[in-house]
Amino acid sequence: MLNASQIAGLTSAANLGARTLKHAIDSTEIGMTLDDVDEIYHNFIIADGSYPSAIDFHHFPKSVCTSINDVVSHGVPNTYKLKSGDYLNIDVVCFKDGHHGDNSAMVLLGDVDPQI
């Protein structure tokens, strides 16, 4: 059973994760690189005084997982430029108030194929 302080910490971390994911989704545009998405995510969490949990987790080199099109999960941000028709999963994990907030969303960019 969690105590009130633990519940507050989990709530705070989950709230930051949700706000960060929304910010990343709203900021992602065709023509950006996956590194750009990582930078937006990283800066948003750091500005909160929190930490992007993915950095160095099992030697992961970036702040966010960006899985593009046929990459199943845990894609590493790189210089790939987003284009119309891309499917991008952004996987957010942040550490705040002693707890991790974790969630992800799929971003559909431009003219996507509804059959995929």
DRENZA-890954 format. One record per residue (C-alpha): residue in one letter; x, y, z; residue number from 1. Coordinates in pm, 1 decimal. Layout:
// residues N
NODE guti       xx       yy       zz milo
NODE    a        X        Y        Z  NUM
...
//
This chain:
// residues 116
NODE guti       xx       yy       zz milo
NODE    m      0.0      0.0      0.0    1
NODE    l    134.1    342.7    -91.6    2
NODE    n    134.8    624.8    157.8    3
NODE    a     14.8    978.8     79.6    4
NODE    s    366.9   1104.9      1.7    5
NODE    q    430.7    821.4   -245.9    6
NODE    i     95.5    881.2   -414.5    7
NODE    a    176.2   1251.6   -444.7    8
NODE    g    518.1   1169.8   -595.9    9
NODE    l    369.7    925.5   -845.5   10
NODE    t    100.3   1176.1   -938.6   11
NODE    s    359.6   1448.6   -989.6   12
NODE    a    580.8   1226.6  -1209.1   13
NODE    a    283.7   1102.9  -1412.7   14
NODE    n    162.0   1459.6  -1460.9   15
NODE    l    503.5   1570.6  -1588.0   16
NODE    g    515.2   1269.4  -1820.6   17
NODE    a    174.4   1358.5  -1963.4   18
NODE    r    260.5   1727.3  -2007.0   19
NODE    t    593.7   1637.5  -2168.2   20
NODE    l    430.4   1395.6  -2410.1   21
NODE    k    168.1   1655.7  -2505.1   22
NODE    h    440.0   1913.5  -2561.5   23
NODE    a    640.6   1670.2  -2776.8   24
NODE    i    332.1   1576.5  -2981.4   25
NODE    d    232.2   1940.5  -3032.1   26
NODE    s    588.1   2039.2  -3129.3   27
NODE    t    663.1   1755.1  -3371.5   28
NODE    e    649.5   1860.4  -3735.9   29
NODE    i    737.5   1728.8  -4078.8   30
NODE    g   1098.2   1821.5  -4159.3   31
NODE    m   1225.7   1786.0  -3802.5   32
NODE    t   1480.9   1520.5  -3720.2   33
NODE    l   1433.5   1261.3  -3448.8   34
NODE    d   1721.6   1437.2  -3270.0   35
NODE    d   1509.3   1755.3  -3274.5   36
NODE    v   1224.5   1566.1  -3104.5   37
NODE    d   1470.3   1435.9  -2844.1   38
NODE    e   1598.1   1788.3  -2775.8   39
NODE    i   1245.4   1927.7  -2729.3   40
NODE    y   1162.8   1646.5  -2487.6   41
NODE    h   1491.9   1677.7  -2298.5   42
NODE    n   1467.3   2055.7  -2255.5   43
NODE    f   1105.2   2038.7  -2135.3   44
NODE    i   1189.8   1791.4  -1858.4   45
NODE    i   1510.8   1967.7  -1753.7   46
NODE    a   1323.6   2301.9  -1735.6   47
NODE    d   1098.2   2136.4  -1476.8   48
NODE    g   1402.7   2046.1  -1266.0   49
NODE    s   1346.1   1678.1  -1342.1   50
NODE    y   1540.6   1409.7  -1529.3   51
NODE    p   1474.1   1216.3  -1854.3   52
NODE    s   1490.5    857.2  -1727.6   53
NODE    a   1593.9    700.0  -2060.0   54
NODE    i   1941.3    858.1  -2056.9   55
NODE    d   2193.0    581.8  -1987.5   56
NODE    f   1925.9    325.9  -1897.3   57
NODE    h   2103.4     11.5  -2022.8   58
NODE    h   2339.0    255.5  -2200.6   59
NODE    f   2058.9    422.7  -2398.9   60
NODE    p   2221.5    737.8  -2543.9   61
NODE    k   1923.3    975.9  -2568.3   62
NODE    s   1641.2   1124.9  -2358.2   63
NODE    v   1342.6    975.7  -2541.6   64
NODE    c   1265.1    670.2  -2752.3   65
NODE    t   1144.7    760.2  -3103.0   66
NODE    s   1022.1    462.9  -3302.6   67
NODE    i    953.2    550.6  -3664.3   68
NODE    n    731.9    348.1  -3899.0   69
NODE    d    840.8    -17.3  -3878.3   70
NODE    v   1064.3     22.0  -3570.2   71
NODE    v    873.4   -173.6  -3307.1   72
NODE    s    995.6      1.2  -2991.5   73
NODE    h   1280.4    185.3  -2821.6   74
NODE    g   1411.1    351.5  -3137.1   75
NODE    v   1709.9    579.4  -3081.9   76
NODE    p   1670.2    939.5  -3202.9   77
NODE    n   1898.3   1024.6  -3493.8   78
NODE    t   1922.5   1247.7  -3801.4   79
NODE    y   1621.9   1090.5  -3978.5   80
NODE    k   1397.7   1372.2  -4108.5   81
NODE    l   1026.8   1325.8  -4053.4   82
NODE    k    816.6   1328.8  -4368.7   83
NODE    s    451.6   1312.7  -4463.3   84
NODE    g    318.5    961.3  -4417.7   85
NODE    d    543.9    875.4  -4123.9   86
NODE    y    416.9    711.0  -3808.0   87
NODE    l    617.6    813.5  -3501.8   88
NODE    n    588.2    666.6  -3154.8   89
NODE    i    727.8    891.4  -2882.4   90
NODE    d    801.3    705.3  -2557.7   91
NODE    v    837.2    940.3  -2260.5   92
NODE    v    988.4    847.6  -1924.6   93
NODE    c   1080.4   1110.2  -1667.8   94
NODE    f   1199.2   1107.1  -1307.3   95
NODE    k   1038.8   1357.0  -1068.5   96
NODE    d    985.0   1360.7   -693.6   97
NODE    g   1143.6   1017.6   -652.7   98
NODE    h    922.1    845.5   -909.6   99
NODE    h    910.0    771.2  -1282.1  100
NODE    g    631.2    885.7  -1513.6  101
NODE    d    606.1    670.0  -1828.7  102
NODE    n    379.0    689.5  -2131.5  103
NODE    s    384.4    702.8  -2510.1  104
NODE    a    179.4    813.1  -2806.4  105
NODE    m    170.4    761.9  -3180.3  106
NODE    v    201.1   1074.0  -3394.2  107
NODE    l     66.5   1050.6  -3749.8  108
NODE    l    241.9   1296.8  -3978.0  109
NODE    g     73.9   1438.8  -4284.9  110
NODE    d    -85.2   1201.4  -4534.8  111
NODE    v    -74.1    861.7  -4363.2  112
NODE    d   -200.4    532.1  -4502.5  113
NODE    p   -514.6    439.5  -4303.6  114
NODE    q   -458.2     69.7  -4383.2  115
NODE    i   -132.2     48.6  -4187.8  116
//
